[in-house]
Amino acid sequence: MEDSDKNDPPPPYYSVALEPLTPPMTYEEVISEDKRNGLPNYVPKDPTKVQVAAVVITQRVFVPPKQQSSSCSTKMWMGWLCALVGLGLIGMAIALGVYYGSKSHPVNYENGCKGENCIQNEKPCDQNDCKDEEQNDAYEIMMTSDNCSRSMFCNGIIECKQEIDETNCVRFGEGRVLQVKTSQDGRYLPVCSQGLNKSYADQICEQLGFRRAYALSSVDSNPSVALTIRPKSPKLIQALVNVSSGCPDNSAVSIECTDCGKQQTVSRIIGGTSSKLGQWPWQVSLHYKGQHVCGGSIISPDFVISAAHCFQSLMNNPGNWLVYIGTVSQSSLGTPYRVATIIKNEGYSSSSNDYDIALLKLSSPVAFSDTAQPICLPTVDQSFSDGLQCWTSGFGTTEQGGDHISTSLMGVSVNLIDTRVCNSSKVYSGIITKDMICAGDLNGGRDSCQGDSGGPMMCQGDNGRWILAGITSWGSGCGQKQKPGVYSRVTSLLPWIYSKMQSMWRAADAAAVSTRSPGRLEMKKLKQRTQWSLR
C-alpha cells in the first residue's frame, strides 16, 4: 500500500516486487532457477531504472524507431528504390482492404453510442453487455459454432458447448432478490417466495457454486410478471419455475448463499496502516513457488477471486500456487490451501488490462472462522456513488519503486472517482473502459502498489457488510497526483464470475468419484517444498 508522494516515477503497481523467504534470493538467482519459464514480464529487474511514460498500462518496453538510413536521401538510385517499395506496400494494402472488406464482421455495437457506455468493436456481447438479452444470446450462439439455438437457453438442460446455454440464467437483484431467466420468457424475473423453502435455496446456491444457502427471506414485491416455483426435483432452477402474472402474496424471495462481508475487528486509519487479524478476513496471499506474488479475495468456501495478469504464461499452472488465508503477516502464514483450477477471463488483454479478473478453485473448502471469511459480491444492479470512501488492502510495497513487499497486511482508504474524470486528459486520457473503476486520491498519496494486484477494493453497504467493488489491477506509479489506482469493476463482470463458478462446480461434481489430492499440506511436506523452491 502507498501513502506518500515522491518525484521518481515508479513502474505500474502490478509489477510484482517480491520479498523472498529465508534464505533470500537475488533477482539473478530467481531468473536462473526458472530460466525461460520464470516469473512474468511484470517483474522489474531494477525498479529504480524503469522509464515510465505519462500513462503506463503494461510493462512492455517501448523501443523508439531507428533513424532512417541516409542512403535513401543521399543516393538517387536508392531513393527510386525506396519509392518503388513504398508504392508496392500501398498496392498490397489496397488489395488486402478489398479482400477483407468483403468479409463479414461482427456487428459494430459502437455505432450510435456515446461516451463511456460504448462497447469495443472487437468485443461485442462478450460480458452480457449488448443492448438486450436476445443480442447477448445470439452472439454467444455464434461464438460456439455448434447446433445451439436461442430456444435452448435457460431451459434447464445443458445442450451447448461450454454450457453457455445454462450458466447465465440466475442472478441476484436489489436486496439479493433471486432473479431467474427462463426459455419461456427470456427475461430475468423475480421469483415469488411462496413455496420456496430452505431446500430449494440450498439447491440454487449449490447450482451457483456456493455449496448451500446461508439464509432466505421474503421481501415485499408486486411485479407485473414473476416466476412461481414448481415441485422440487434434481433440475436446474430455471427448469423449476413458471411465468406468472405477479406473486400470489406480493412477496419475492431473497437468498444469501454465504454469511459474507463481516469484519471481526474494526480499526481503520485513513492514509494506510497495518491491519489487525480479522479486519479484512477475506484477504488472501497468493504464493508462487514459495513467494508472495499477488493478493485475492475469498468469495465462497471453494473460490478465490484475483487478477488475470497474476497468472500469465506458465504461471497459469495451479500446482505452483499456494493460498494463505486468515493471516496478516508474511512471517506467520499458517497452513496453505492448494489450487485445483485457475480460470482467467477469456477477454483479458495485457495491452489494455481490460477484463483483468481470474477465478481460483481451491482443492478443498475453506474452513471459515473469525479470521477467514468471504466478502460479499455486489448485486447485478448495485451502484457505488462517486466520492464514496472505500478501502483496499494487500501485502504490496509501501513506497514507490520499493523492491520488498510489506510483511504486514496493510489497508488504506480510497475514494471512488467518476469515470469521466478518470478518463479526462489530465488523468488517463480515455483508456478507462466500462469494466474498470478508478479509486484513490487525485492529489496523490493513497493508493495500492506493487504486490497488491488481485486484492480487494471494497465498499461498506447499508447493512454494514463489505462488498467487493473492485479488483486491484493497474495504475501509473503508486500514489501519484492525477494517477489513481484502477480496478476491475466487479458489477460488470458478475455474469462471467457466476458462469465460471457454475461450470467449475459442475466439473468438480463430475470428477468427485476420482481420487483428489489433499487441499491442505502437512507442515512437514510444506517445509520440504519450500527448501526445494529456494535452491
C-alpha positions, 0 to 999 in steps of 0.5 A: 500500500502507498501513502506518500508522494515522491518525484521518481516515477515508479513502474505500474503497481502490478509489477510484482516486487517480491520479498523472498523467504529465508534464505533470500534470493537475488533477482539473478538467482530467481531468473536462473532457477526458472530460466525461460519459464520464470516469473512474468514480464511484470517483474522489474529487474531494477525498479529504480531504472524503469522509464515510465511514460505519462500513462503506463498500462503494461510493462512492455518496453517501448523501443523508439524507431531507428533513424532512417538510413541516409542512403535513401536521401543521399543516393538517387538510385536508392531513393527510386528504390525506396519509392518503388517499395513504398508504392508496392506496400500501398498496392498490397494494402489496397488489395488486402482492404478489398479482400477483407472488406468483403468479409463479414464482421461482427456487428459494430455495437459502437455505432450510435453510442456515446461516451463511456457506455460504448462497447469495443468493436472487437468485443461485442456481447462478450460480458452480457453487455449488448443492448438486450438479452436476445443480442447477448444470446445470439452472439454467444450462439455464434461464438460456439459454432455448434447446433445451439439455438436461442430456444435452448437457453435457460431451459434447464438442460445443458445442450451447448458447448461450454454450457453457455446455454445454462450458466447465465440464467440466475442472478441476484437483484436489489436486496439479493432478490433471486432473479431467474431467466427462463426459455419461456420468457427470456427475461430475468424475473423475480421469483415469488417466495411462496413455496420456496423453502430452505431446500430449494435455496440450498439447491440454487446456491449449490447450482451457483457454486456456493455449496448451500444457502446461508439464509432466505427471506421474503421481501415485499414485491408486486411485479407485473410478471414473476416466476412461481416455483414448481415441485422440487426435483434434481433440475436446474432452477430455471427448469423449476419455475413458471411465468406468472402474472405477479406473486400470489402474496406480493412477496419475492424471495431473497437468498444469501448463499454465504454469511459474507462481508463481516469484519471481526475487528474494526480499526481503520486509519485513513492514509494506510496502516497495518491491519489487525487479524480479522479486519479484512478476513477475506484477504488472501496471499497468493504464493508462487513457488514459495513467494508472495506474488499477488493478493485475492479475495475469498468469495465462497468456501471453494473460490478465490477471486484475483487478477488475470495478469497474476497468472500469465504464461506458465504461471497459469499452472495451479500446482505452483500456487499456494493460498494463505488465508486468515493471516496478516503477516508474511512471517506467520502464514499458517497452513496453505490451501492448494489450487485445483483450477485457475480460470482467467477471463477469456477477454483479458488483454495485457495491452489494455488490462481490460477484463483483468479478473481470474477465478481460483478453485481451491482443492478443498473448502475453506474452513471459515472462522473469525479470521477467514471469511468471504466478502460479499459480491455486489448485486447485478444492479448495485451502484457505488456513488462517486466520492464514496470512501472505500478501502483496499488492502494487500501485502504490496510495497509501501513506497514507490519503486520499493523492491520488498513487499510489506510483511504486514497486511496493510489497508488504506482508504480510497475514494471512488472517482467518476469515470469521466474524470478518470478518463479526462486528459489530465488523468488517463486520457480515455483508456478507462473502459466500462469494466474498470473503476478508478479509486484513490486520491487525485492529489496523490498519496493513497493508493495500492502498489506493487504486490497488491494486484488481485486484492480487494477494493471494497465498499461498506453497504447499508447493512454494514457488510463489505462488498467487493467493488473492485479488483486491484489491477493497474495504475501509473506509479503508486500514489501519484497526483492525477494517477489513481489506482484502477480496478476491475469493476466487479458489477460488470463482470458478475455474469462471467464470475457466476458462469465460471463458478457454475461450470467449475462446480459442475466439473468438480461434481463430475470428477468427485468419484476420482481420487483428489489430492489433499487441499491442505499440506502437512507442515512437514511436506510444506517445509520440504517444498519450500527448501526445494523452491529456494535452491 
